[in-house]
């Protein structure tokens, strides 16, 4: 399999993850992006988003497979992180964003020491391909569990704001996990194109 050197990856992903891609396309327009999150992450969205989040995970795995080993230490398109740090960050963020929605609907939201959203946490700089695939697999399992918990409770308000878009409901946090995946896929595909 050869690496795509244009935006064919995005066209392919939009076929299997239309809600993620459509919302991502509006991220630079705050009001329109917020409306799209509300519309696509509302009641009943978890079941529809589950295969789309899995499609994003597949796209992350494929992108990692295309990158040469040396590229893992190359600049990753996010701050001063390398590719390994950016990829690991992406897998951690997808677990956290989906999990925060699941925690809100569980009825066990911790009030003494609630979770904090800390954007921009890089992964390990020296992670190899095998370690990154383990992190991706962990994120897949965590997201699947979160989808099950959120299903039917997508409209529950999460008592912690997203640092960029503010207060979200559980289904919207789930959708944001996928939007974040697409954002980093775009960065990684830029690297794939340059490497090719």
C-alpha positions in Angstrom: 0.0 0.0 0.0 1.4 3.4 -0.9 1.0 6.6 1.1 -1.5 9.2 -0.3 0.4 12.3 -1.3 -2.7 14.5 -1.6 -6.0 14.9 0.2 -7.3 11.6 -1.0 -7.0 10.4 2.7 -9.5 13.1 3.7 -12.0 12.2 0.9 -11.8 8.6 2.0 -12.2 9.5 5.7 -15.2 11.7 4.9 -16.9 8.7 3.4 -16.5 6.6 6.6 -16.5 9.5 9.2 -18.7 12.2 7.7 -19.6 13.8 11.1 -16.0 14.0 12.2 -14.8 15.6 8.9 -17.7 18.0 8.5 -17.3 19.3 12.0 -13.5 19.5 11.6 -14.0 21.6 8.4 -15.8 24.3 10.5 -13.3 24.4 13.4 -11.9 27.7 12.3 -15.3 29.3 12.4 -16.3 29.2 16.1 -20.0 29.9 15.8 -20.6 27.5 12.9 -18.3 24.9 14.4 -20.2 25.1 17.7 -23.5 24.7 15.9 -22.2 21.7 14.0 -21.0 20.1 17.3 -24.4 20.5 18.8 -26.2 19.2 15.7 -24.0 16.2 15.1 -23.3 15.3 18.7 -26.8 15.4 20.0 -29.2 12.7 21.3 -28.7 9.4 19.5 -25.3 10.3 18.1 -23.1 7.8 20.0 -24.2 4.8 17.9 -23.6 6.8 14.7 -20.3 8.1 15.9 -18.9 4.8 17.1 -17.9 3.4 13.6 -16.6 6.9 12.6 -14.3 7.0 15.6 -13.1 3.6 14.7 -12.5 4.8 11.1 -10.4 7.6 12.5 -8.4 5.1 14.5 -7.9 3.0 11.3 -6.7 6.2 9.5 -4.2 6.9 12.3 -2.9 3.3 12.1 -2.5 3.5 8.3 -0.7 6.9 8.6 1.7 5.5 11.1 2.4 2.5 8.9 3.3 4.9 6.0 5.7 7.0 7.9 9.3 5.8 7.8 11.0 5.0 11.1 13.2 8.1 10.9 10.1 10.3 10.6 9.0 9.4 14.2 11.8 11.8 15.5 11.0 14.5 12.9 9.0 17.6 13.8 5.4 16.6 14.3 3.5 19.7 13.4 2.4 20.6 16.9 4.5 23.1 18.9 8.1 21.7 19.1 6.9 18.0 19.4 8.2 15.3 17.2 5.9 12.8 15.3 6.0 10.2 18.1 4.9 12.9 20.7 2.1 14.1 18.5 0.8 10.6 17.7 0.9 9.6 21.4 -0.8 12.9 22.3 -3.6 12.1 19.8 -4.2 8.6 21.3 -4.3 10.0 24.8 -6.6 12.9 23.9 -9.1 10.6 22.2 -9.3 8.4 25.4 -9.7 11.5 27.6 -12.3 13.3 25.5 -14.5 10.3 25.1 -13.9 9.3 28.7 -14.9 12.7 30.1 -18.3 12.4 28.5 -18.7 8.8 29.9 -17.7 10.0 33.4 -20.3 12.7 33.3 -23.1 10.3 32.4 -22.0 7.7 35.0 -23.3 9.6 38.0 -19.8 9.3 39.6 -18.4 12.7 38.6 -15.7 13.4 41.3 -16.6 16.7 43.1 -13.6 16.8 45.5 -11.0 16.6 42.8 -12.7 16.9 39.4 -10.7 16.1 36.2 -8.9 19.0 34.5 -8.6 19.6 30.8 -4.9 20.2 30.1 -4.5 20.9 26.4 -1.2 20.3 24.7 0.3 17.4 26.6 2.9 15.6 24.4 3.5 11.9 24.4 7.0 10.3 24.9 9.6 11.7 22.5 11.3 8.3 22.0 8.2 6.1 21.5 8.7 3.6 18.7 6.1 2.3 16.2 5.2 -0.7 18.4 4.6 1.5 21.5 2.5 3.9 19.5 0.4 1.1 18.1 -0.2 -0.1 21.7 -1.4 3.4 22.7 -3.7 3.5 19.7 -5.2 0.1 20.6 -5.7 1.3 24.2 -7.5 4.3 22.9 -9.7 2.2 20.7 -10.9 0.0 23.6 -11.4 3.1 25.8 -13.4 4.9 23.2 -15.6 1.8 22.6 -16.3 1.6 26.3 -17.1 5.4 26.5 -19.5 5.1 23.5 -21.4 2.3 25.3 -21.8 4.5 28.4 -22.7 7.6 26.6 -25.3 6.0 24.3 -28.7 7.3 25.2 -27.2 10.0 27.4 -25.6 12.2 24.8 -27.4 15.3 26.0 -25.9 15.2 29.6 -24.0 18.4 30.2 -20.4 17.7 31.2 -19.4 19.8 34.2 -16.0 20.9 32.8 -15.5 23.2 29.8 -13.5 22.3 26.7 -10.6 24.9 26.6 -11.5 26.0 23.0 -15.2 25.6 22.6 -16.6 25.9 26.1 -19.3 23.8 27.7 -20.2 20.6 25.9 -22.6 17.7 26.4 -21.4 14.1 26.5 -22.1 13.4 22.8 -20.3 16.5 21.8 -17.2 15.5 23.8 -17.3 12.2 21.9 -17.5 14.0 18.6 -14.7 16.3 19.6 -12.5 13.3 20.2 -12.9 12.5 16.5 -12.5 16.1 15.3 -9.2 16.2 17.2 -8.2 13.0 15.5 -8.8 14.6 12.1 -6.8 17.6 13.0 -3.8 15.5 13.8 -4.3 13.3 10.8 -4.0 16.4 8.7 -0.7 17.2 10.3 0.6 13.7 9.9 -0.5 13.5 6.2 1.5 16.7 5.6 4.5 14.8 6.8 3.6 11.7 4.7 3.4 13.9 1.6 6.8 15.6 2.3 8.4 12.2 3.0 7.0 10.8 -0.3 
